Amino acid sequence: MPLTVVLVGTRKGCFILESDADRRDWKMRGPYCEGWPIYHAVHDADSGAIYAAAASEWFRTQLVSVLQPATRSLRSSHPEQR
């Protein structure tokens, strides 16, 4: 069954919401890049990677890799979500 994925950028980080095709039950993962305001997030369908545009007054604007499918590495401070 197809998977529906919604990427949500907030002041607290990037969240990933996943559901099946019916979209009745949702699973939320995150925050990734915790503490960073995320203004835009995209999913690269070819590689499966997720990239996010983050900005802070201290570190300025950065493009961060939230998920790299080859290593399945995630930028999260929550060990259960890695």
C-alpha positions, 0 to 999 in steps of 0.5 A: 500500500502507498505511504503518504509522507508529510514534512512539517517545519516548525520553530522546534525542528522538522517533523515527519508524519506518515500514514497509509493511503487511507490517511486515517492513522498517522505516525509522527517522528521528530523533532529532527534538527531539534531547536532549529527553526525549519523553514522548508523541507523536501524529500528526494524521491531518487535517493530517499534523502530528506533535506531541510532549510534551517536558520538561526540568528547564531548559525545563520542559514544552513541546508541540513540533511535530516535523513540519509537512507544509505546509512539511515542516519537521522539528526535527532536528539531522541535515541529511539528515533534514530 
